[in-house]
Amino acid sequence: MEPSPACAQWYTDTITHLRNGELEKLFPTPCTLEECHHCFYVVYDTYRIPRPILAILYPDHPSEKTPEMIVQTIRTLYDHPMTHEDWMCIVSCLHAPESFFSHLLSFVPLDIISDPTTLLHIYSYDPSRIDYLLGPDVQMNINLPSQDGSTPLHILLRNYYDPIDYPDDIDNPDDNDDLHEFNRRRVEELHPRILSLLQRGADPLLANKLGESPLSYVESLTHCPPQEKENLLRLLREYA
């Protein structure tokens, strides 16, 4: 079944109201379709997040809304009383902006925040959020394992190297100027993030359920420039 014209109109009207600050005019969509692309952002085939929430968290125009106003607006757009899982889905699956991150997370109990498939792994690239999650308000463990035993350090490395998307016709990336620049930018991004996790206690020797540690993962890389690989190994071994 296709979304109705009313769904498209609801979305357009809602975005207009948000841009104009007319929060009193907001209401949930009457749509009953499971996957209406106008009304819902569907995550993992399980969670339906009202799509205008994306525009609230990442507006096209500067917004003066306080965190409290953002929260009330989000609640208004849901067609049911929000659960802890709803808030967690917004924080994790939509990568909530840093300005609202801790405020939105305050609606989630600590046992849900500590779900090993979430936050530390999702935000492993962001030192400021890692600091919040490790700090006194949440007190997560930097080596918290996911379902397969991977730590945030595992995830961070995989996000950059598993796999490196080199063109198939390039046998030696070091001989190609464009790929050399690609590698340089990756190093500039990745190394400070790895160091940030290591300085906060990430263990480069902690193995997942397949017996692979962050250190052994880097040792096994075959599509990484030799000097870059050596620098990575040196950094990890320093904290081993």
C-alpha positions, -999 to +999 in steps of 0.1 A: +000+000+000+014+034-010+015+063+015-015+086+011-013+123+000-022+131+036+011+117+048+031+139+025+010+169+036+015+161+072+052+159+068+054+192+048+032+209+074+052+196+103+085+208+089+070+242+082+057+244+118+091+234+131+109+261+110+084+287+121+086+277+158+049+269+158+053+239+182+017+242+194+005+232+159+024+199+159+006+165+162+014+129+154+008+115+120-025+095+117-007+071+093-010+034+101+014+020+076+043+001+090+069+017+067+055+049+054+086+068+041+068+102+046+060+096+083+085+072+097+122+064+098+123+027+103+153+012+122+162-025+123+127-033+110+116-027+146+115+009+156+094+035+139+108+070+146+086+099+133+107+113+104+104+150+113+125+142+144+155+141+120+147+178+111+145+186+148+179+172+156+195+183+124+177+214+113+183+232+080+180+265+097+196+277+130+173+270+160+170+287+194+152+257+209+164+246+243+169+209+251+136+210+271+118+223+240+134+196+218+122+169+242+087+182+243+086+185+206+098+149+201+072+137+226+044+155+207+053+137+174+050+102+188+016+085+186+022+068+220+038+076+253+075+073+247+093+043+262+130+041+273+137+022+242+123+050+220+147+075+236+176+051+233+168+046+196+169+083+190+202+087+209+219+058+192+204+051+158+200+088+149+234+097+164+219+125+185+239+158+182+263+165+210+243+196+222+214+173+231+231+141+237+233+140+275+199+156+279+182+130+257+201+102+274+188+113+308+155+097+299+171+062+296+179+040+326+215+030+331+208-007+325+196+002+290+225+026+283+249-002+292+235-025+266+267-038+251+255-033+215+252+004+219+266+038+227+303+032+235+306+013+202+285+037+182+304+068+195+339+053+196+350+080+172+340+109+195+362+116+225+338+141+241+309+116+242+332+088+253+342+110+282+306+116+291+298+079+289+328+070+310+322+098+335+302+099+368+268+102+352+270+069+333+302+051+343+304+027+314+335+004+310+357+014+280+363-023+273+326-032+273+321-061+249+294-062+222+276-095+215+306-109+195+330-097+222+343-067+203+353-036+223+349+000+211+385-001+200+378-031+178+348-012+163+368+019+157+395+001+138+371-019+117+352+012+107+384+025+091+399-007+078+373-034+072+376-032+043+395-003+029+376+006-002+405+008-027+396+006-064+401-030-077+427-019-104+451-004-078+476-030-067+498-006-047+480+024-031+513+040-022+520+046-059+488+065-065+486+102-055+449+102-049+450+071-027+481+084-009+460+115+000+431+092+011+454+073+034+469+105+048+435+118+057+425+085+073+456+086+095+449+122+106+414+112+117+421+078+131+452+080+152+440+107+176+408+087+181+427+055+188+450+073+212+420+088+229+405+053+236+439+040+247+445+068+271+411+061+286+420+025+293+411+006+261+429-027+261+446-035+227+451-071+238+415-079+247+402-106+223+367-110+210+349-143+207+368-151+176+401-147+195+409-115+177+423-085+196+427-050+183+464-056+180+461-089+162+435-073+139+460-047+128+487-073+124+464-092+100+457-062+078+468-068+042+454-037+025+471-011+047+502+008+036+533-007+054+544+025+072+508+032+083+504-003+096+537-001+115+527+032+131+494+017+142+512-014+157+537+009+175+508+029+190+489-002+201+519-020+215+528+011+236+496+005+256+496-033+255 
